[in-house]
Amino acid sequence: MEYTRLGKTDIEVSRVCLGCMSFGKPTMHAWTLDEAASEQVICHALALGINFFDTANCYSSGTSEEYLGRALQRNHIPRDKVVLASKVYFNEGRLSKNAIQREIEGSLKRLGTDYLDLFIIHRFDYDTPMEETMEALDGLVRVGKVRAIGASAMYGYQFMNMQHIAEQHGWTPFSVMENHYNLLYREDERELIPICKQMQVSLMPYSPLAAGHLARRTWRSDSLRGKTDRVAMGKYDRSEQEDMKIVERVYELSERYGVKMQQIALAWEWAKGVATPIVGATKTKYLDDAVGALAVSLTEEDIAYLEEPYIPHRVVGAILENPPQGVVLLDEKNE
């Protein structure tokens, strides 16, 4: 396993992050794993050298955090040997001071720990002043409940404004950006990613395999997730015809190098400066594939070939307004 540091912090993480949205009771998605199966995947990740785990207060009504915390405790994993990230936003009060202080306590309790390594705001909050949010997050760092903070899926100007507010007041800035980024969705290359690189903010994108579209030659999947994940359908289906040109090129390169398609897609992420893509896995073999991708090296010609068919896409991830209270699944495809 290879490791890197998050932003300007001393937090060392594996170059593969295990996404924990796949764990928990089926209150959010029909395809999540039960506790025993979740623990099996978590233990396999640890055996591979993965030390970075990304979850959220809203994943499966908090049971994702519970499954992760209990798995680590049952297997006697020392707290300082893992890096735990969770999120706040899809909750009552969004990113208000009271909500942040309430939600960190809930996450810590469910995870069975007294601190988080990384606390991420899940979206930009249009109702709470940015100063209130940044001061509240800084307060958590100062009292030792959080080591570092991050942001997810927002517009570049919003991220820049929040960073400047932190700088002006001497508060903790963001060290990490968890954005939507893969070969089929590169809109953040216009502003957000250059801003992050300028500020030495690490990239830990979600959906690096575009919900599996970059891991198979066909668009449709017969898996339970493929049949029921309406969020993935909403994110990607409208550009299927254009994006299949990229999928086919991923397949071509995988054949040329004798590796799997998902390994080409992940190798592209690292080649683009990503610190640690978030890989969700419902089977241990998917983690083997992800870690194996670290051995794949793409040439500049390969990267250009993969990127050439890309066309502009509608923004998916960043939002224009807060969703109705209680809504967690954004971008769902409607029949």
N, C-alpha and C positions, 0 to 999 in steps of 0.2 A: 504493500500500500504506500502511496505517496501522500504527503501532508503539506499543508500550507497554512498561513496565518490569515485571520480575518481582518481586513483593513489595516489600521495602524495598531491594533491590539496585540496582545501576546497569546491570544487564543488560537491554539493549533488544531486544525481539523483535517480529516481525511478528504482526499480529492473527490470522493463520492459521499454524498449525504443521503441518508435513508429517509425518504418521505413517509410519514406515518398516517397519511390520510386513508390508507388502505386498512387500517386497524380500527376496530371498534364495532359496537352494535350497529345493525343495519338501519339506523334512523336517518342517515344522510344519503347513503348509497346502498344499493342492494348487494353490491359485490365485496363489501368489506369483510375482513377475516375475523373469526371468533378469537377469543383470548389465547387458546392453545396454539392455533395456527400463527397468530401474530407473534407469540413468543418464539416460535421456531424460526421465523424470518429474522427477528431481532437478534437472536443468538447466532445465527449464521452470519449476519452482518458483522457482529463483534469478532467472530472467528476470522473473518476476512480482513480485519484491521479497520473497519469502518467505526469511527468513534462519534460521528455527528448525526444527530437525530432531529428531524424537523416535524413538529406537530402544531396544534392550535386548540384554543379553548372551545372552538365551535365544531371541531371534527367529531362526528358521531356523538354529539351532545356531551362532549368531554370524556367519552370512554376511550378515545384514542390515547389521551394523556394517561388515563388510568392503566390501560393495558401496558403501555411503555414503562411507566413507573414500576408497576408490579413485576414485570419481566426482569428489569434490571435488579430489583431487590431480591427476587427469588434466586437469581443466579449470582448473587453476591458480587456485583460489579462495583468497584470503588467509584464513588461519585466523581473524583477528579480524573477518572479515566474516560469519561464520556462528556460530550458537549451537547447540551440540551437547549433547543430553541422552541419557543411557543409564540403565540400571537394574540393580539387583541384588536377588536373592532366590531366583529359581528356579534354584538352583545348590547344590552341596554346601556344607553349613555355613550356608546361608541368610544371616542378617545378623550372624554372628559376626565378631569382629575379624579373624580370619585369613581368613575368606571375603571380607569387604569388601576387604581389602588385596590378596588374590589376584585378585579379579574386576575391580577397577579397572585393574590392570595388563593384564589380558586385553582389556578394552574399549579402552584407550588404544592398544594394539598393533594391534588390528583396525581401529580408526578412523584410525590413522596420525597420532596427535597426542600431545602431552605433557600435555594437560589437558582436562578436560571442563568445560563451562560449568555443567552441571546434572547431578547424580547423584541418582537417585530410588530409594527403596526400593519395590519392586514390590508388596509386601504387608506386613502386620504379621507378625512372627516370634514365635510362641508359645514357642519353645525358647530363645531368646537373651535375656538381661536387656536391658532397654531402655537402661540406662546403658552397657553394652558397645557397643551399636550406635551410640548418639549420640556417644560418645567417639571411636569409630573414624571416623565420618563427619567429625567436627570435625578429626581429625588430617589427613585428606586435604585439607581446606580450608587448614589451617595450612601445609602443605608445598607448596601451589600446584597440586596435582593436580586439584582441583575448585574451582570458583568459588562454587557455591551448591548446596544440597541440597533435595530435595523428597520427598514421600511420595505413595503411590497406594492407592486402594481399601482403606480401613480404617474402623473405627467411630470416631465422634466422640470418645469418651472415650479411645481409644487414641492418637489424634493429639494431643489435649490433654495427655495424660500425657507423651508424648515431648517436646512443646514445653516443658513445665514442667521436665523433667529438664535440657534444654539450658540453659534460663534459670538454673536453680539452680547449675549448674556453670560458667557462662560459656562454654558451647559454642555452636557455630553452630546456629541454629534452622532449621526448614524455611521456605523462601520460596514453595514451590509445592505445590499439591495437584492430582494427576492422578486424578480420580475419574470414575466412571460417571455421566453426566448428559446427559439429552436429554428431549425432550417425552414420550417413552414411559417414562422412568425418572427420577423426581424424588424418590426416597426420601431423598437426602442433604440435601434442603431442611429436614429436621426438625432435624438437629443439626450435621452436618459442615460444611455450607456456612456457616451462621451463625458457627461457630467460626472458620472461615478468614477470613471478612470482618472479624470482631472483631480478629483477629491480623494483618490486612493481608497475608494469604497469597493469592497469585494462584491463580486457578482455570484449569487447562488440561485440561478433561475429554476423555476418550476416548469413542469411539462417539457423537459428536454427532448423527449421522444414523441411529442405531440399526441399524447394519449394513445401511443402505440402505432400511430400511422407511419412513423419512421422505422418501425421494427418489423414490418411485413410488406410484401409486394402488393397486396390487395388492400383496398380502402376499408372494406367491411371486415368485421371479425365476428365469429360465432360464439365468442366467449360471453359470459354473463355481463361483464362490463361493456363489451362491444354492443350488446343488445339493449342495455338499460341506461348507459351513461349519457343522459341528455345534455349535460353540460359540455362534454367533449363534442357531441354532435353540433351544439350551438357554436362552439369555438371554431370548428374546422370544416363542417360539411359544405358551407356555402362556396368554398373555393376548391372543392375536390378536384375538378377537372384540371385546373391550373397547377395545383400542388402535386398531383400525381406525376408530373414531369420531374419534380425534384425527388419524389419517392423512388422513381425508376433509376435515377442517377445514383442514389444511395445504394440501391441494389447492385448496380453495375460495379461500383467501387468495392462493395463487400465481396463480390465474386472475384474481382481482380486481386484483392489482398487476402482472400481466403478467410474472412472473418464474418461476423454477423452484422446485419444492417444496423442494429442498435449501437454496435461498437463504432461504426463509421459516424453515426449521428452524435455520439458522445465525444468522440475524438475531435469532431468539428467544434464542439463547445469549448473544449480546453484550448484548441488552436486560436479561438477568438478571444481568449483572455479570461474565460470563466474560471473562478476559483474552485467551485464545487457544485456541480449540478445536482438537483434533488431528484433522486430516482425512487419512485414508488414501486414496491414489489409485492406481489401476492404469492410468488413462488421463489424458493431459494436460488434456483438456477438463473433467475433474472439478475440477481446480485452477482453471481459468478460472471455473467456476461458483462455487466457494468464495470466490474473491477478489471476484467480482462481487457477492456477498451483502453486502459492506461498504456498498454503496450503498442497501440496503434498510432502511427505517426503519419499525418497527411501532408502532402506537399502543397506549395502555393498553388500549383496547377489544379490539384484535387479540390482545394477549397473554392477556387474560382469556378470550376466545373459544377460543383454542387450549388453554388449561389446564383449562377447565371440565369436560370429560369424564373427567379423570384419576381413576383409582381406585388405592388402595394396592397395591403390588407386593411380592413377596417380595424380600429383599435379594439383589442380584446384584453381585458385586465384592468386598466385604468378606467375609472368611472367618472361620469359628468355630474352625478348627484348621489347622495346617499340613497340606498334602496330602502323600501319599507321596512320597518322594524320587524325582525323575525325572519327576514329573507336571508339565507346563507348561500344558496346556489345561484350564482350569477350566470348569464349567457346561456341559460337553458334553451334548447330547441323546442319550439312549440309545433304541434301538429297542425 
